[in-house]
Amino acid sequence: MSLKPLTKPIPPKVFGTLLTNIVKKGLCCGCGNCVAACPVMALTMREETPTMTGICVTCEICYYQCPKVDFPYEKYEEILFGRKRKFDELIGVVRGVYTARAINEEFRSRGTDGGFVTALLSYLLKSGVIDGAVVCGVDSKEYWKAIPILAVSDKDLIEAAGTKYTSAPMMLGLAEAVRDYGKESLAFVGTGCRIEALRKSQFEVKNYYWWGKRVKVAIGLFCFESFHDRILREYLPSKGVDLSKVSKFHITKGRFLVYSEGKVLLRLPLKEVAQYALSSCSTCTNVTNEYADISVGGAGSPDGWNTVILRSEVGEKLFKAAVEAGFIEATTISNEGMEAVIKLAGLKKKKEH
């Protein structure tokens, strides 16, 4: 009788595995999905990093909910867009690309570029498509510290308008919107890593709460890199910037701009603040947010306008409805604009490969 060789059992992928394979290697993007997904609430975000504060039950959910772990790109393209991208689709699956902006002047003045995202969310709320939007706002107690908030009115949207260049655990905001406020139909706004975390929450079988199932539309923001909170706590004050006087941050043409009441307070080369960029950004190639329903940025459009990439059928339908309802004005992007978007995306992809 021949004996079968003993096989060594595969250890479960617990939080310690996530810590070793992702966090300690500088790959964690701080999205908060592992914390939000834990069924026994044993994890907490501390200083932009997930931390064990309870007892692990070895369910493996935190590990597989991480967007940096085995993200099934082609599978999710099939689910979201009905097909995989073609070889020449350098910015992902695309149904249409537009230059657009808000009709509302306050949305334009308070938002980034053309205020498109604020206007679209306003339409979705007023038309009843959604009952809330998970967006990035700022902490009222710490100037310009980025935090996830639930917006349910134009007032909320205007207060949250404008780009924040520091990291926020947006998936914790989604969990709170569903668990604490009982929201059923949400919009979710985030950078590429946040949208990838959302897709894990929607489709990854290692799951418990399925927070992502309540999201009806994912609006993705173009992002080249994000920064640690230290840029606010340490660097900008060292340059004489009073954060209480800052009205807006903006990155354009290789410059980091700090505004106060419409005037530029500080203009810095991006390379000067590169030391504060999240280490996970160095491995990311998803500049144009390729897994969102609608992707939005400034590259490729004139000042005061947004570039809008429609990717899913849902995204296209809602975009056209908002235009028809008079919330947004739009035109097909120019050939030069499209080339600029592709060039921007290519910079990251070439850097990684």
C-alpha positions as a Markdown table, in Angstrom:
| # | Residue | x | y | z |
|---|---|---|---|---|
| 1 | Met | 0.0 | 0.0 | 0.0 |
| 2 | Ser | 1.4 | 3.4 | -1.0 |
| 3 | Leu | 1.0 | 6.3 | 1.3 |
| 4 | Lys | 0.0 | 9.7 | -0.1 |
| 5 | Pro | 2.5 | 12.4 | 0.8 |
| 6 | Leu | 1.3 | 14.8 | 3.4 |
| 7 | Thr | 0.4 | 18.2 | 2.1 |
| 8 | Lys | 1.0 | 21.2 | 4.1 |
| 9 | Pro | -2.2 | 23.2 | 4.8 |
| 10 | Ile | -2.3 | 26.6 | 3.2 |
| 11 | Pro | -2.4 | 29.2 | 6.0 |
| 12 | Pro | -5.4 | 31.6 | 5.9 |
| 13 | Lys | -4.8 | 35.1 | 4.5 |
| 14 | Val | -5.3 | 37.0 | 7.7 |
| 15 | Phe | -4.7 | 40.7 | 8.6 |
| 16 | Gly | -1.1 | 39.8 | 9.3 |
| 17 | Thr | -0.7 | 38.6 | 5.7 |
| 18 | Leu | -2.1 | 42.0 | 4.5 |
| 19 | Leu | 0.3 | 43.8 | 6.8 |
| 20 | Thr | 3.2 | 41.8 | 5.5 |
| 21 | Asn | 2.3 | 41.7 | 1.8 |
| 22 | Ile | 0.8 | 45.2 | 1.3 |
| 23 | Val | 1.2 | 47.6 | 4.2 |
| 24 | Lys | 4.8 | 47.1 | 5.1 |
| 25 | Lys | 5.8 | 47.0 | 1.4 |
| 26 | Gly | 4.3 | 50.5 | 0.9 |
| 27 | Leu | 1.5 | 49.3 | -1.3 |
| 28 | Cys | -1.4 | 50.4 | 1.0 |
| 29 | Cys | -3.4 | 53.2 | -0.5 |
| 30 | Gly | -5.4 | 54.0 | 2.7 |
| 31 | Cys | -8.8 | 53.4 | 1.2 |
| 32 | Gly | -10.1 | 51.8 | 4.4 |
| 33 | Asn | -11.8 | 48.9 | 2.7 |
| 34 | Cys | -10.2 | 46.3 | 4.9 |
| 35 | Val | -11.4 | 48.2 | 8.0 |
| 36 | Ala | -14.9 | 48.7 | 6.5 |
| 37 | Ala | -15.2 | 45.0 | 5.5 |
| 38 | Cys | -14.1 | 43.4 | 8.8 |
| 39 | Pro | -17.2 | 41.5 | 10.1 |
| 40 | Val | -16.1 | 41.8 | 13.8 |
| 41 | Met | -14.8 | 45.4 | 13.5 |
| 42 | Ala | -11.4 | 44.4 | 14.7 |
| 43 | Leu | -9.5 | 46.9 | 12.5 |
| 44 | Thr | -9.1 | 50.7 | 12.8 |
| 45 | Met | -7.5 | 53.4 | 10.6 |
| 46 | Arg | -4.7 | 55.2 | 12.4 |
| 47 | Glu | -2.5 | 57.7 | 10.6 |
| 48 | Glu | -3.8 | 56.6 | 7.2 |
| 49 | Thr | -2.9 | 53.0 | 8.0 |
| 50 | Pro | -5.1 | 50.0 | 9.0 |
| 51 | Thr | -4.3 | 48.7 | 12.5 |
| 52 | Met | -5.5 | 45.6 | 14.4 |
| 53 | Thr | -7.4 | 46.8 | 17.5 |
| 54 | Gly | -9.6 | 43.7 | 18.1 |
| 55 | Ile | -9.5 | 39.9 | 17.7 |
| 56 | Cys | -9.0 | 38.4 | 14.3 |
| 57 | Val | -11.4 | 35.6 | 13.4 |
| 58 | Thr | -9.3 | 34.5 | 10.3 |
| 59 | Cys | -12.1 | 35.0 | 7.8 |
| 60 | Glu | -9.7 | 36.4 | 5.2 |
| 61 | Ile | -12.2 | 39.1 | 4.2 |
| 62 | Cys | -9.8 | 42.0 | 4.9 |
| 63 | Tyr | -7.1 | 40.5 | 2.7 |
| 64 | Tyr | -9.3 | 39.8 | -0.4 |
| 65 | Gln | -11.2 | 43.1 | -0.1 |
| 66 | Cys | -7.9 | 45.0 | -0.6 |
| 67 | Pro | -7.8 | 46.6 | -4.1 |
| 68 | Lys | -4.0 | 45.9 | -4.2 |
| 69 | Val | -4.6 | 42.1 | -3.8 |
| 70 | Asp | -5.3 | 40.2 | -7.1 |
| 71 | Phe | -7.5 | 42.8 | -8.7 |
| 72 | Pro | -9.2 | 40.9 | -11.6 |
| 73 | Tyr | -9.0 | 43.6 | -14.2 |
| 74 | Glu | -10.5 | 41.8 | -17.2 |
| 75 | Lys | -13.2 | 40.1 | -15.1 |
| 76 | Tyr | -14.4 | 43.4 | -13.8 |
| 77 | Glu | -14.4 | 45.0 | -17.2 |
| 78 | Glu | -16.7 | 42.3 | -18.4 |
| 79 | Ile | -19.0 | 42.8 | -15.4 |
| 80 | Leu | -19.0 | 46.7 | -15.6 |
| 81 | Phe | -18.8 | 47.4 | -19.3 |
| 82 | Gly | -19.9 | 44.1 | -21.0 |
| 83 | Arg | -16.5 | 43.6 | -22.6 |
| 84 | Lys | -12.8 | 43.7 | -22.1 |
| 85 | Arg | -10.9 | 46.7 | -23.4 |
| 86 | Lys | -9.4 | 46.5 | -26.9 |
| 87 | Phe | -5.7 | 46.6 | -27.4 |
| 88 | Asp | -5.7 | 50.2 | -28.6 |
| 89 | Glu | -7.9 | 51.5 | -25.7 |
| 90 | Leu | -5.1 | 53.0 | -23.8 |
| 91 | Ile | -7.4 | 54.7 | -21.2 |
| 92 | Gly | -9.7 | 51.7 | -20.6 |
| 93 | Val | -13.2 | 51.0 | -22.0 |
| 94 | Val | -14.7 | 54.2 | -23.4 |
| 95 | Arg | -18.2 | 55.0 | -24.7 |
| 96 | Gly | -17.6 | 58.7 | -25.2 |
| 97 | Val | -15.4 | 61.5 | -24.1 |
| 98 | Tyr | -16.6 | 65.1 | -23.5 |
| 99 | Thr | -15.6 | 68.5 | -22.4 |
| 100 | Ala | -18.2 | 69.6 | -19.9 |
| 101 | Arg | -19.0 | 72.0 | -17.1 |
| 102 | Ala | -21.7 | 72.9 | -14.6 |
| 103 | Ile | -24.4 | 75.4 | -15.7 |
| 104 | Asn | -24.6 | 76.7 | -12.1 |
| 105 | Glu | -22.0 | 79.4 | -11.6 |
| 106 | Glu | -21.5 | 78.6 | -7.8 |
| 107 | Phe | -20.8 | 75.0 | -8.7 |
| 108 | Arg | -18.2 | 76.2 | -11.2 |
| 109 | Ser | -16.5 | 78.6 | -8.8 |
| 110 | Arg | -16.4 | 76.3 | -5.8 |
| 111 | Gly | -15.6 | 73.1 | -7.7 |
| 112 | Thr | -12.5 | 71.9 | -9.6 |
| 113 | Asp | -12.2 | 73.1 | -13.2 |
| 114 | Gly | -15.8 | 73.2 | -14.4 |
| 115 | Gly | -17.6 | 71.9 | -11.3 |
| 116 | Phe | -19.0 | 69.0 | -13.3 |
| 117 | Val | -19.0 | 66.5 | -10.4 |
| 118 | Thr | -21.0 | 68.8 | -8.1 |
| 119 | Ala | -23.5 | 69.5 | -10.9 |
| 120 | Leu | -24.0 | 65.8 | -11.7 |
| 121 | Leu | -24.5 | 64.9 | -8.1 |
| 122 | Ser | -26.9 | 67.8 | -7.6 |
| 123 | Tyr | -29.0 | 66.4 | -10.5 |
| 124 | Leu | -28.9 | 62.8 | -9.2 |
| 125 | Leu | -30.1 | 64.0 | -5.8 |
| 126 | Lys | -32.9 | 66.2 | -7.1 |
| 127 | Ser | -34.1 | 63.6 | -9.6 |
| 128 | Gly | -34.2 | 60.9 | -6.9 |
| 129 | Val | -31.7 | 58.6 | -8.6 |
| 130 | Ile | -29.7 | 58.6 | -5.4 |
| 131 | Asp | -30.5 | 59.4 | -1.8 |
| 132 | Gly | -26.9 | 60.4 | -0.9 |
| 133 | Ala | -23.4 | 60.8 | -2.2 |
| 134 | Val | -20.2 | 59.6 | -0.6 |
| 135 | Val | -17.7 | 62.4 | -1.3 |
| 136 | Cys | -14.4 | 63.7 | 0.1 |
| 137 | Gly | -14.8 | 66.7 | 2.4 |
| 138 | Val | -12.7 | 68.3 | 5.0 |
| 139 | Asp | -12.6 | 67.9 | 8.8 |
| 140 | Ser | -14.0 | 71.0 | 10.5 |
| 141 | Lys | -11.5 | 70.6 | 13.4 |
| 142 | Glu | -8.4 | 70.1 | 11.3 |
| 143 | Tyr | -7.9 | 72.5 | 8.4 |
| 144 | Trp | -8.0 | 70.7 | 5.1 |
| 145 | Lys | -7.7 | 67.2 | 6.5 |
| 146 | Ala | -9.5 | 65.0 | 4.0 |
| 147 | Ile | -12.4 | 62.9 | 5.3 |
| 148 | Pro | -15.3 | 61.0 | 3.7 |
| 149 | Ile | -18.7 | 62.7 | 4.1 |
| 150 | Leu | -22.3 | 61.9 | 3.1 |
| 151 | Ala | -23.8 | 64.7 | 1.0 |
| 152 | Val | -27.6 | 64.9 | 0.7 |
| 153 | Ser | -28.1 | 68.5 | -0.5 |
| 154 | Asp | -26.5 | 71.2 | -2.6 |
| 155 | Lys | -25.2 | 72.8 | 0.5 |
| 156 | Asp | -23.3 | 69.6 | 1.4 |
| 157 | Leu | -22.0 | 69.3 | -2.1 |
| 158 | Ile | -20.8 | 72.9 | -2.2 |
| 159 | Glu | -19.0 | 72.6 | 1.1 |
| 160 | Ala | -17.3 | 69.4 | -0.1 |
| 161 | Ala | -16.5 | 70.8 | -3.6 |
| 162 | Gly | -12.9 | 71.1 | -4.8 |
| 163 | Thr | -10.0 | 68.7 | -4.9 |
| 164 | Lys | -8.3 | 67.4 | -1.8 |
| 165 | Tyr | -4.8 | 66.1 | -2.5 |
| 166 | Thr | -4.5 | 64.1 | 0.7 |
| 167 | Ser | -5.7 | 60.6 | 1.3 |
| 168 | Ala | -9.1 | 59.8 | 2.9 |
| 169 | Pro | -10.5 | 56.4 | 3.8 |
| 170 | Met | -13.5 | 56.7 | 1.5 |
| 171 | Met | -14.7 | 53.1 | 2.0 |
| 172 | Leu | -15.3 | 54.0 | 5.7 |
| 173 | Gly | -17.6 | 56.7 | 4.5 |
| 174 | Leu | -19.5 | 54.3 | 2.4 |
| 175 | Ala | -19.9 | 51.9 | 5.3 |
| 176 | Glu | -21.2 | 54.7 | 7.5 |
| 177 | Ala | -23.7 | 55.9 | 4.9 |
| 178 | Val | -25.3 | 52.5 | 4.7 |
| 179 | Arg | -24.9 | 51.3 | 8.3 |
| 180 | Asp | -25.5 | 54.5 | 10.2 |
| 181 | Tyr | -27.8 | 56.4 | 7.8 |
| 182 | Gly | -29.6 | 53.6 | 6.1 |
| 183 | Lys | -28.9 | 54.9 | 2.5 |
| 184 | Glu | -30.2 | 52.6 | -0.2 |
| 185 | Ser | -29.0 | 54.3 | -3.5 |
| 186 | Leu | -25.7 | 56.1 | -3.4 |
| 187 | Ala | -23.2 | 57.8 | -5.7 |
| 188 | Phe | -19.6 | 57.3 | -4.8 |
| 189 | Val | -16.8 | 59.6 | -5.8 |
| 190 | Gly | -13.1 | 58.7 | -5.5 |
| 191 | Thr | -9.7 | 58.3 | -7.1 |
| 192 | Gly | -8.8 | 55.2 | -9.0 |
| 193 | Cys | -7.7 | 53.1 | -5.9 |
| 194 | Arg | -10.9 | 54.0 | -4.2 |
| 195 | Ile | -13.0 | 53.0 | -7.1 |
| 196 | Glu | -11.1 | 49.7 | -7.3 |
| 197 | Ala | -11.8 | 49.2 | -3.6 |
| 198 | Leu | -15.5 | 49.9 | -4.3 |
| 199 | Arg | -15.5 | 47.3 | -7.1 |
| 200 | Lys | -14.0 | 44.7 | -4.6 |
| 201 | Ser | -16.8 | 45.5 | -2.2 |
| 202 | Gln | -19.4 | 45.0 | -5.0 |
| 203 | Phe | -18.0 | 41.8 | -6.6 |
| 204 | Glu | -15.4 | 40.0 | -4.5 |
| 205 | Val | -17.0 | 36.8 | -3.1 |
| 206 | Lys | -14.9 | 37.0 | 0.2 |
| 207 | Asn | -17.3 | 39.5 | 1.7 |
| 208 | Tyr | -19.8 | 40.0 | 4.5 |
| 209 | Tyr | -21.4 | 43.4 | 4.4 |
| 210 | Trp | -21.4 | 44.1 | 0.6 |
| 211 | Trp | -21.5 | 47.9 | 1.2 |
| 212 | Gly | -20.8 | 48.4 | -2.5 |
| 213 | Lys | -24.1 | 47.0 | -3.5 |
| 214 | Arg | -25.8 | 50.2 | -2.4 |
| 215 | Val | -23.8 | 52.3 | -4.9 |
| 216 | Lys | -25.7 | 53.0 | -8.2 |
| 217 | Val | -23.0 | 55.1 | -9.9 |
| 218 | Ala | -19.2 | 55.4 | -9.3 |
| 219 | Ile | -17.7 | 58.7 | -10.4 |
| 220 | Gly | -13.9 | 58.4 | -10.7 |
| 221 | Leu | -11.5 | 61.3 | -10.5 |
| 222 | Phe | -8.3 | 61.5 | -12.5 |
| 223 | Cys | -5.3 | 61.2 | -10.2 |
| 224 | Phe | -1.6 | 61.2 | -10.8 |
| 225 | Glu | -0.7 | 60.9 | -7.1 |
| 226 | Ser | -2.0 | 61.7 | -3.6 |
| 227 | Phe | -0.2 | 63.0 | -0.6 |
| 228 | His | 0.2 | 62.2 | 3.1 |
| 229 | Asp | -1.4 | 64.5 | 5.7 |
| 230 | Arg | 2.1 | 65.6 | 6.7 |
| 231 | Ile | 2.1 | 68.0 | 3.7 |
| 232 | Leu | -0.6 | 69.9 | 5.6 |
| 233 | Arg | 0.8 | 69.5 | 9.1 |
| 234 | Glu | 4.4 | 70.1 | 8.3 |
| 235 | Tyr | 5.4 | 71.3 | 4.9 |
| 236 | Leu | 2.9 | 74.0 | 3.9 |
| 237 | Pro | 3.1 | 75.7 | 7.4 |
| 238 | Ser | 6.9 | 75.7 | 7.0 |
| 239 | Lys | 6.4 | 77.7 | 3.8 |
| 240 | Gly | 4.4 | 80.3 | 5.7 |
| 241 | Val | 1.0 | 79.1 | 4.6 |
| 242 | Asp | -1.8 | 79.6 | 7.1 |
| 243 | Leu | -4.2 | 76.7 | 6.4 |
| 244 | Ser | -7.1 | 78.6 | 7.8 |
| 245 | Lys | -6.8 | 81.1 | 5.0 |
| 246 | Val | -6.6 | 78.5 | 2.2 |
| 247 | Ser | -9.6 | 78.3 | -0.1 |
| 248 | Lys | -8.4 | 75.8 | -2.6 |
| 249 | Phe | -5.6 | 73.5 | -3.8 |
| 250 | His | -4.9 | 72.7 | -7.4 |
| 251 | Ile | -2.4 | 70.8 | -9.5 |
| 252 | Thr | -1.9 | 71.9 | -13.0 |
| 253 | Lys | 1.0 | 71.9 | -15.6 |
| 254 | Gly | 3.4 | 70.4 | -13.1 |
| 255 | Arg | 2.7 | 72.9 | -10.3 |
| 256 | Phe | 1.1 | 72.6 | -6.9 |
| 257 | Leu | -1.0 | 75.7 | -6.3 |
| 258 | Val | -2.4 | 77.0 | -3.0 |
| 259 | Tyr | -5.2 | 79.6 | -3.3 |
| 260 | Ser | -6.8 | 82.1 | -0.9 |
| 261 | Glu | -9.9 | 83.9 | -2.1 |
| 262 | Gly | -9.1 | 83.3 | -5.7 |
| 263 | Lys | -5.5 | 84.4 | -5.5 |
| 264 | Val | -2.4 | 82.2 | -5.6 |
| 265 | Leu | -0.7 | 82.1 | -2.2 |
| 266 | Leu | 2.0 | 79.6 | -3.1 |
| 267 | Arg | 3.2 | 78.0 | -6.4 |
| 268 | Leu | 5.5 | 75.0 | -6.1 |
| 269 | Pro | 7.0 | 72.6 | -8.6 |
| 270 | Leu | 5.5 | 69.1 | -8.1 |
| 271 | Lys | 8.9 | 67.6 | -7.6 |
| 272 | Glu | 9.3 | 69.8 | -4.5 |
| 273 | Val | 6.4 | 68.0 | -2.8 |
| 274 | Ala | 7.1 | 64.6 | -4.2 |
| 275 | Gln | 8.5 | 63.3 | -0.9 |
| 276 | Tyr | 5.0 | 63.6 | 0.6 |
| 277 | Ala | 3.4 | 61.4 | -2.1 |
| 278 | Leu | 1.9 | 58.1 | -1.0 |
| 279 | Ser | 4.3 | 55.3 | -1.8 |
| 280 | Ser | 1.5 | 53.2 | -3.3 |
| 281 | Cys | 1.0 | 55.9 | -6.0 |
| 282 | Ser | 4.4 | 55.0 | -7.5 |
| 283 | Thr | 3.0 | 51.6 | -8.6 |
| 284 | Cys | -0.4 | 52.8 | -9.8 |
| 285 | Thr | -1.1 | 53.3 | -13.5 |
| 286 | Asn | -4.8 | 54.1 | -13.3 |
| 287 | Val | -4.6 | 57.9 | -13.9 |
| 288 | Thr | -7.9 | 58.2 | -15.7 |
| 289 | Asn | -9.9 | 55.9 | -13.3 |
| 290 | Glu | -10.6 | 53.0 | -15.7 |
| 291 | Tyr | -13.2 | 51.2 | -13.5 |
| 292 | Ala | -15.5 | 54.1 | -12.8 |
| 293 | Asp | -18.9 | 54.5 | -14.6 |
| 294 | Ile | -17.9 | 58.1 | -15.3 |
| 295 | Ser | -14.3 | 59.4 | -15.1 |
| 296 | Val | -13.6 | 63.1 | -14.6 |
| 297 | Gly | -10.5 | 65.3 | -14.7 |
| 298 | Gly | -9.0 | 68.5 | -16.1 |
| 299 | Ala | -6.5 | 67.2 | -18.6 |
| 300 | Gly | -7.5 | 67.7 | -22.2 |
| 301 | Ser | -10.1 | 70.5 | -21.6 |
| 302 | Pro | -9.7 | 74.3 | -21.5 |
| 303 | Asp | -9.5 | 76.1 | -18.2 |
| 304 | Gly | -12.9 | 76.2 | -16.5 |
| 305 | Trp | -14.0 | 72.9 | -18.1 |
| 306 | Asn | -13.8 | 69.2 | -17.2 |
| 307 | Thr | -12.9 | 66.2 | -19.3 |
| 308 | Val | -15.5 | 63.5 | -18.9 |
| 309 | Ile | -15.1 | 59.9 | -19.9 |
| 310 | Leu | -18.2 | 57.8 | -20.1 |
| 311 | Arg | -17.4 | 54.1 | -19.6 |
| 312 | Ser | -20.6 | 52.2 | -18.6 |
| 313 | Glu | -24.1 | 52.2 | -19.9 |
| 314 | Val | -25.3 | 53.6 | -16.5 |
| 315 | Gly | -22.8 | 56.4 | -16.6 |
| 316 | Glu | -23.7 | 57.4 | -20.2 |
| 317 | Lys | -27.4 | 57.4 | -19.4 |
| 318 | Leu | -27.0 | 59.6 | -16.3 |
| 319 | Phe | -24.7 | 62.0 | -18.0 |
| 320 | Lys | -27.1 | 62.6 | -20.9 |
| 321 | Ala | -30.0 | 63.0 | -18.5 |
| 322 | Ala | -28.1 | 65.7 | -16.5 |
| 323 | Val | -27.3 | 67.5 | -19.8 |
| 324 | Glu | -30.9 | 67.3 | -20.9 |
| 325 | Ala | -32.1 | 68.6 | -17.5 |
| 326 | Gly | -30.0 | 71.7 | -17.8 |
| 327 | Phe | -27.5 | 70.9 | -15.1 |
| 328 | Ile | -24.5 | 70.4 | -17.4 |
| 329 | Glu | -23.3 | 71.7 | -20.8 |
| 330 | Ala | -21.1 | 69.5 | -22.8 |
| 331 | Thr | -19.4 | 69.1 | -26.2 |
| 332 | Thr | -17.4 | 66.2 | -27.7 |
| 333 | Ile | -13.7 | 66.6 | -26.7 |
| 334 | Ser | -11.3 | 67.9 | -29.4 |
| 335 | Asn | -8.7 | 65.6 | -31.0 |
| 336 | Glu | -6.0 | 67.7 | -29.3 |
| 337 | Gly | -7.8 | 67.2 | -25.9 |
| 338 | Met | -8.1 | 63.5 | -26.4 |
| 339 | Glu | -4.4 | 63.3 | -27.2 |
| 340 | Ala | -3.6 | 65.1 | -24.0 |
| 341 | Val | -5.6 | 62.7 | -21.9 |
| 342 | Ile | -3.9 | 59.7 | -23.6 |
| 343 | Lys | -0.5 | 61.3 | -23.1 |
| 344 | Leu | -1.2 | 61.9 | -19.4 |
| 345 | Ala | -2.3 | 58.3 | -18.8 |
| 346 | Gly | 0.8 | 57.1 | -20.8 |
| 347 | Leu | 3.2 | 58.9 | -18.5 |
| 348 | Lys | 2.2 | 56.7 | -15.6 |
| 349 | Lys | 2.0 | 53.4 | -17.6 |
| 350 | Lys | 5.5 | 54.0 | -19.0 |
| 351 | Lys | 6.8 | 54.9 | -15.6 |
| 352 | Glu | 5.5 | 51.6 | -14.1 |
| 353 | His | 6.7 | 49.4 | -16.9 |
